[in-house]
Amino acid sequence: MVVIFFEQSGVGDTIIYTNYLTEFANKHGPVTLLVKKSSRADQLFKYDESVKKIIFLDRGKNGGKHEGIKGAFKLAKEIKNSGNYEAAFLFSSSLRYHLIFKMLAGIKKVYQFPLFQKNDDVILSAKLLTEKCLNKIISTESRIKIPTNLIEKAKNKYNIDSNFTNIVVGGGGSGRSKIWPSKNFLGLCEKLQKQYPCRFFLAGGPKDSFIDDFLNSPLKESCLSLKDLSISETMPIIANADIAICNDSAFMHIAAALNKKVIGLFGDTPRVYSSWTKNISIVEAPGLEGKTKHDSLSTHLIRLEDVYSKVLELLK
């Protein structure tokens, strides 16, 4: 049995790393996973037999039980008590976690990204680590596993009609600079509704204002809000979609990992964050194609017509 640690563990990061976890599980059996709660790993892997146990790392800006020297010993104790591990694979370049796993938790074989590595391409580093440890070429494509009967159950429960074009609208994001204006999403969907009979799955949380904008628009009868559902409840619904149009967000990665065609709107994120999958087609602001980076602050400059054209292209 092995334990795996994802230091960067937002939802997107966790999905990016999923196929590497699966490959380790294929060789060593179901794994124990150490991640932050922000990963939503308990929901993403709810139906995945590759993950046997999840330990949540409690450490952040406001402290936590795993913070500091005492926290390191507490974490090591939790790891030791969770299983007898032959090896640990750390998707991290941190010396702290190397010492916790090897010296304090007593795991003899610890493998990780190069120590102190900064400005890292996490996708490439994860691939290289996994290939080195397993001695084979590993795909970067990740897939979320959901039982087929749950997808069918969601289809019936939410009256999802395959004669319609079912579109996931991911209008939220982790920061304002990553969010395409709600009026643009509405304008886009109004144009699409004239082209096809559509149903829009509004993928976001209770604080995502774009959902209320849709539900107060002429499109409201064609909308299904997912804001009150957990991620594990939304996944079978998204699995019934034809396409997703999303800001750089958790739902962009979720839809791609469910093998959906996804349009990712990138105005403040390097396109490397979509390079793990062939399913994400990026649209950027004019003049920044292939050049968008952190702090480009150009999401609002992405043209509606460019997104519309990309949707038509992918739906052909």
LINMONOR-V716330 format. One record per residue. N is the residue number from 1. RES is the residue in one small letter. OMEGA is omega in whole degrees, 0 to 359 (999 if undefined). Layout:
N:RES:OMEGA / N:RES:OMEGA
This chain:
1:m:181 / 2:v:176 / 3:v:181 / 4:i:180 / 5:f:172 / 6:f:179 / 7:e:174 / 8:q:189 / 9:s:161 / 10:g:180 / 11:v:181 / 12:g:179 / 13:d:182 / 14:t:178 / 15:i:179 / 16:i:183 / 17:y:190 / 18:t:183 / 19:n:178 / 20:y:175 / 21:l:180 / 22:t:181 / 23:e:177 / 24:f:179 / 25:a:178 / 26:n:181 / 27:k:189 / 28:h:186 / 29:g:182 / 30:p:189 / 31:v:165 / 32:t:184 / 33:l:174 / 34:l:182 / 35:v:172 / 36:k:179 / 37:k:180 / 38:s:178 / 39:s:188 / 40:r:184 / 41:a:179 / 42:d:178 / 43:q:180 / 44:l:184 / 45:f:183 / 46:k:183 / 47:y:185 / 48:d:182 / 49:e:178 / 50:s:182 / 51:v:180 / 52:k:188 / 53:k:177 / 54:i:172 / 55:i:180 / 56:f:177 / 57:l:181 / 58:d:182 / 59:r:181 / 60:g:184 / 61:k:182 / 62:n:179 / 63:g:183 / 64:g:186 / 65:k:179 / 66:h:181 / 67:e:174 / 68:g:183 / 69:i:178 / 70:k:179 / 71:g:178 / 72:a:179 / 73:f:177 / 74:k:180 / 75:l:179 / 76:a:179 / 77:k:178 / 78:e:179 / 79:i:180 / 80:k:183 / 81:n:184 / 82:s:180 / 83:g:178 / 84:n:191 / 85:y:177 / 86:e:182 / 87:a:174 / 88:a:179 / 89:f:187 / 90:l:175 / 91:f:189 / 92:s:175 / 93:s:186 / 94:s:174 / 95:l:180 / 96:r:184 / 97:y:174 / 98:h:181 / 99:l:179 / 100:i:183 / 101:f:187 / 102:k:186 / 103:m:186 / 104:l:180 / 105:a:174 / 106:g:177 / 107:i:189 / 108:k:183 / 109:k:180 / 110:v:181 / 111:y:182 / 112:q:173 / 113:f:176 / 114:p:182 / 115:l:174 / 116:f:181 / 117:q:180 / 118:k:181 / 119:n:190 / 120:d:165 / 121:d:189 / 122:v:180 / 123:i:179 / 124:l:180 / 125:s:179 / 126:a:179 / 127:k:182 / 128:l:179 / 129:l:183 / 130:t:180 / 131:e:179 / 132:k:183 / 133:c:184 / 134:l:177 / 135:n:174 / 136:k:179 / 137:i:183 / 138:i:175 / 139:s:175 / 140:t:183 / 141:e:176 / 142:s:178 / 143:r:172 / 144:i:182 / 145:k:176 / 146:i:177 / 147:p:182 / 148:t:182 / 149:n:178 / 150:l:176 / 151:i:179 / 152:e:179 / 153:k:178 / 154:a:179 / 155:k:181 / 156:n:183 / 157:k:185 / 158:y:176 / 159:n:180 / 160:i:186 / 161:d:181 / 162:s:175 / 163:n:175 / 164:f:169 / 165:t:184 / 166:n:190 / 167:i:172 / 168:v:176 / 169:v:179 / 170:g:187 / 171:g:179 / 172:g:179 / 173:g:186 / 174:s:179 / 175:g:184 / 176:r:183 / 177:s:180 / 178:k:188 / 179:i:173 / 180:w:184 / 181:p:181 / 182:s:180 / 183:k:178 / 184:n:176 / 185:f:179 / 186:l:179 / 187:g:178 / 188:l:184 / 189:c:175 / 190:e:177 / 191:k:181 / 192:l:180 / 193:q:177 / 194:k:182 / 195:q:183 / 196:y:166 / 197:p:189 / 198:c:167 / 199:r:185 / 200:f:176 / 201:f:186 / 202:l:187 / 203:a:180 / 204:g:180 / 205:g:182 / 206:p:182 / 207:k:183 / 208:d:188 / 209:s:182 / 210:f:181 / 211:i:177 / 212:d:178 / 213:d:178 / 214:f:184 / 215:l:176 / 216:n:182 / 217:s:176 / 218:p:180 / 219:l:191 / 220:k:181 / 221:e:180 / 222:s:187 / 223:c:172 / 224:l:180 / 225:s:178 / 226:l:191 / 227:k:182 / 228:d:181 / 229:l:173 / 230:s:178 / 231:i:181 / 232:s:177 / 233:e:181 / 234:t:188 / 235:m:178 / 236:p:177 / 237:i:179 / 238:i:179 / 239:a:177 / 240:n:184 / 241:a:175 / 242:d:184 / 243:i:176 / 244:a:176 / 245:i:191 / 246:c:162 / 247:n:173 / 248:d:190 / 249:s:177 / 250:a:184 / 251:f:173 / 252:m:181 / 253:h:179 / 254:i:181 / 255:a:179 / 256:a:180 / 257:a:173 / 258:l:176 / 259:n:175 / 260:k:170 / 261:k:186 / 262:v:169 / 263:i:180 / 264:g:180 / 265:l:187 / 266:f:177 / 267:g:181 / 268:d:183 / 269:t:174 / 270:p:183 / 271:r:177 / 272:v:182 / 273:y:174 / 274:s:189 / 275:s:180 / 276:w:187 / 277:t:174 / 278:k:187 / 279:n:181 / 280:i:173 / 281:s:187 / 282:i:168 / 283:v:181 / 284:e:179 / 285:a:179 / 286:p:179 / 287:g:180 / 288:l:181 / 289:e:181 / 290:g:183 / 291:k:182 / 292:t:179 / 293:k:175 / 294:h:180 / 295:d:171 / 296:s:175 / 297:l:187 / 298:s:183 / 299:t:181 / 300:h:181 / 301:l:178 / 302:i:186 / 303:r:178 / 304:l:182 / 305:e:179 / 306:d:179 / 307:v:179 / 308:y:179 / 309:s:180 / 310:k:178 / 311:v:180 / 312:l:179 / 313:e:184 / 314:l:180 / 315:l:181 / 316:k:999
